[in-house]
Amino acid sequence: MKHSLRFLPFVALLLVTLVPNLPGQSRRPIAAENGKFLRIDGRDMLYGGKSPAQHFDISNSELKKRQYHYGMGREAFPALLDPRYIDVATADSECPDDARFLVAFVDGEAKAYSVKDLTRHEIVNDTIGGHPIMAAYCILADLGAVYDRAYGDTTLTFGVSGYTYFDSKIWDGLDGFLIWDRDTESLWWPLIDQAVSGPLKGTALRKFDEAHWTDTTWADIKARFPHAQVLQSNQDFKRPNSWPRLRNPTSIQRNFKQR
């Protein structure tokens, strides 16, 4: 998995000012201490929102409860479902040359996602060249990547769970966000590139072909991708109350199991 580590100075400042977890500073909220784990009808559930229908079934998860942080709920971040774009010329007045971006590019088409906007959305469900992708960025771990949302004939749609998770043996104990797919409501941990609970547990989180995405700067975008579509800032949307569920994930489990 190609992750960007070049955003670190910016992120380090935010970590100190917004989410301190250093000696002598307040720690991140531990989900287990804040009533985020529930037992409902014999199932282990993780709080997902005010409605019980929003909770995540983690009965088959092997993650340790004490290592979950936060717990804001599944729709706290506006993970985009239908992103809007502006052109490079329009965006140029708001983007300094050293601003950081993830860029996906296929057959002359390019889409650019600023880290500033990804910090707000964390996930953008999108397509490029007719292929479904996801641009994602976790500020706590300073990890950004573009993923493939196509799993055979199924396209998964992802959102932000409102939780992070850490393991001292993974990425030196960095906190990384947990995401979820709307199709099966499985939870995924991008730091290990796989689903960690739900019907798709053990399924690989697939990064998009690395030849077709990169992390770069606004100056580079203007030089290499002058016709790029640039994610419009300050987007929001009314969260859907329901969505189609994938009834049979067997083929995904069989064909895309993490190796």
C-alpha positions in Angstrom: 0.0 0.0 0.0 1.5 3.3 -1.0 0.9 5.9 1.7 2.0 9.5 1.7 4.3 10.5 4.5 5.2 13.9 3.1 2.3 15.6 4.8 3.9 15.1 8.2 4.8 18.7 9.3 1.3 19.9 8.6 -0.3 16.9 10.4 2.1 17.0 13.3 0.9 20.6 14.0 -2.7 19.6 13.9 -2.1 16.6 16.1 -0.6 18.8 18.8 -3.3 21.4 18.6 -6.4 19.3 17.9 -5.9 15.8 19.1 -3.0 15.7 21.6 -1.9 12.3 22.8 1.6 13.1 24.1 2.9 12.7 27.6 1.5 15.4 29.9 -1.3 16.1 27.4 -4.9 14.9 27.4 -5.3 11.5 25.7 -7.6 10.5 22.9 -11.1 9.3 24.0 -11.1 5.5 24.6 -14.3 4.1 23.2 -14.5 1.4 25.8 -14.6 4.0 28.6 -17.4 6.0 26.9 -20.1 3.3 26.4 -19.4 2.7 22.7 -19.6 -1.1 23.0 -23.1 -2.6 23.3 -24.6 -6.1 23.6 -27.9 -6.3 21.7 -29.8 -9.5 21.0 -26.7 -11.6 21.8 -24.5 -9.7 19.4 -21.5 -7.5 20.1 -22.2 -4.1 18.6 -20.2 -0.9 18.2 -22.1 2.4 18.5 -22.7 3.9 15.1 -25.3 6.6 15.8 -28.5 7.6 17.6 -30.5 4.9 15.8 -29.8 1.3 16.8 -29.9 0.5 13.1 -26.7 2.5 12.7 -24.6 0.3 15.1 -21.9 -2.0 13.7 -22.1 -5.7 14.3 -18.6 -6.6 15.5 -19.4 -10.1 16.7 -16.7 -11.7 14.6 -14.0 -9.0 15.2 -10.7 -9.8 16.7 -9.8 -6.2 17.5 -9.2 -5.3 21.2 -11.8 -3.0 22.7 -9.3 -0.9 24.6 -7.6 0.0 21.4 -10.5 1.8 19.8 -10.5 5.6 20.1 -13.3 8.2 19.6 -16.8 7.0 18.6 -18.5 10.0 17.0 -20.8 7.9 14.8 -20.8 6.7 11.2 -22.0 9.9 9.6 -20.0 12.5 11.5 -17.6 13.1 8.5 -19.2 13.9 5.2 -17.6 11.1 3.1 -18.7 12.1 -0.3 -21.0 10.0 -2.5 -21.4 12.3 -5.4 -18.5 14.7 -5.4 -18.5 18.0 -7.3 -15.5 19.5 -9.1 -14.1 22.8 -10.5 -11.4 23.3 -13.0 -7.7 24.1 -12.4 -8.0 27.8 -13.4 -10.9 28.3 -10.9 -9.1 26.5 -8.1 -5.7 28.2 -8.7 -6.7 31.4 -6.7 -7.3 29.3 -3.6 -4.4 26.8 -3.9 -0.8 27.7 -3.0 1.8 25.9 -5.1 3.0 23.8 -2.2 -0.5 22.5 -1.2 -0.6 18.7 -1.0 -2.9 16.6 -3.2 -3.8 13.1 -4.1 -4.3 12.8 -7.9 -5.8 9.9 -9.9 -5.2 9.8 -13.6 -6.4 7.5 -16.4 -6.4 7.9 -20.2 -6.1 11.7 -20.1 -8.6 12.1 -17.2 -7.3 13.4 -13.9 -9.0 14.1 -10.6 -7.3 16.0 -7.8 -8.1 15.9 -4.1 -6.5 18.4 -1.8 -5.3 17.1 1.6 -7.1 20.1 3.1 -10.4 18.8 1.8 -9.7 15.2 2.4 -9.0 16.1 6.0 -12.7 17.2 6.2 -14.2 14.3 4.2 -11.6 11.6 4.8 -13.2 9.6 2.0 -14.4 10.5 -1.5 -16.2 7.8 -3.5 -15.6 8.5 -7.1 -15.0 7.1 -10.6 -12.2 7.7 -13.1 -12.1 6.3 -16.6 -15.4 4.7 -15.8 -13.8 2.8 -12.9 -15.0 3.1 -9.3 -12.3 4.5 -6.9 -12.0 5.9 -3.4 -9.6 8.7 -2.4 -8.9 8.4 1.3 -6.8 10.3 3.9 -6.3 9.7 7.6 -4.9 12.7 9.4 -3.9 10.9 12.5 -1.7 8.4 10.7 -0.9 10.8 7.9 -1.7 8.2 5.4 -3.3 8.9 2.0 -4.1 6.5 -0.8 -6.5 5.9 -3.7 -8.3 2.6 -3.6 -10.2 0.4 -6.1 -13.9 0.0 -5.2 -14.7 -2.7 -7.7 -15.0 -6.2 -6.3 -16.0 -8.3 -9.2 -19.5 -7.2 -10.3 -20.0 -5.3 -7.1 -19.0 -1.7 -6.4 -18.6 -1.0 -2.7 -19.3 2.5 -1.3 -17.3 3.6 1.8 -17.8 5.9 4.7 -16.1 6.9 7.9 -17.0 5.0 11.1 -16.1 7.7 13.6 -13.5 5.4 15.2 -9.7 5.0 15.0 -7.8 2.0 16.1 -4.2 1.3 17.0 -1.9 -1.6 17.6 1.6 -1.2 18.9 2.9 -3.7 16.4 1.3 -1.9 13.4 2.9 1.3 12.0 4.6 1.9 15.3 1.3 2.2 17.1 -0.2 5.0 14.9 -3.9 5.6 15.2 -5.6 4.9 11.9 -9.2 5.5 11.0 -11.7 2.6 10.7 -13.9 2.9 7.6 -17.1 0.9 6.6 -18.8 -0.1 3.5 -22.5 0.7 3.0 -23.1 -2.5 1.2 -22.4 -5.0 4.0 -21.6 -2.6 6.9 -18.3 -4.3 7.5 -15.5 -2.3 9.2 -12.1 -2.0 7.5 -8.8 -0.9 8.9 -6.6 0.7 6.1 -3.4 0.4 8.1 -3.6 -3.4 7.4 -5.5 -3.1 4.2 -8.4 -5.4 5.1 -11.9 -5.7 6.6 -11.8 -6.5 10.3 -15.4 -7.3 11.1 -18.7 -8.0 9.4 -19.6 -10.2 6.4 -16.4 -9.2 4.5 -14.0 -9.8 7.4 -10.6 -10.8 5.9 -11.3 -9.2 2.5 -8.5 -7.1 1.1 -8.8 -3.4 0.8 -7.6 -2.9 -2.7 -5.4 0.0 -3.6 -5.8 1.4 -7.1 -3.0 0.7 -9.6 -0.1 2.8 -8.4 0.8 3.7 -11.9 -2.4 5.8 -12.0 -2.3 7.8 -8.8 0.2 9.8 -6.8 0.6 12.3 -3.9 2.0 15.6 -5.1 1.7 19.4 -5.0 -0.5 21.9 -6.6 2.4 23.2 -8.7 2.9 19.7 -10.1 -0.8 19.4 -10.9 -0.8 22.7 -12.9 2.3 21.5 -14.8 1.3 17.8 -15.5 -2.5 17.8 -15.3 -3.7 21.3 -16.4 -7.1 19.8 -17.4 -7.7 18.0 -14.0 -11.0 18.2 -12.2 -10.3 19.5 -8.7 -12.5 18.5 -5.8 -14.7 21.5 -4.8 -14.2 22.7 -1.2 -16.9 22.8 1.5 -19.2 20.2 0.2 -21.8 18.5 2.3 -24.9 16.5 1.7 -28.0 15.0 3.4 -27.0 11.6 4.7 -29.1 8.8 3.2 -31.4 7.0 5.7 -31.0 3.6 3.9 -29.3 2.0 1.0 -29.3 -1.4 -0.8 -27.5 -4.2 1.1 -25.4 -6.9 -0.6 -27.3 -10.1 0.1 -24.6 -12.6 -0.8 -20.9 -11.5 -0.3 -19.6 -15.0 -0.9 -17.9 -14.3 -4.2 -16.1 -11.2 -2.8 -14.9 -13.2 0.2 -13.7 -16.0 -2.1 -12.0 -13.9 -4.8 -10.6 -11.0 -2.7 -9.4 -12.5 0.5 -6.4 -10.8 2.0 -3.2 -12.7 1.4 
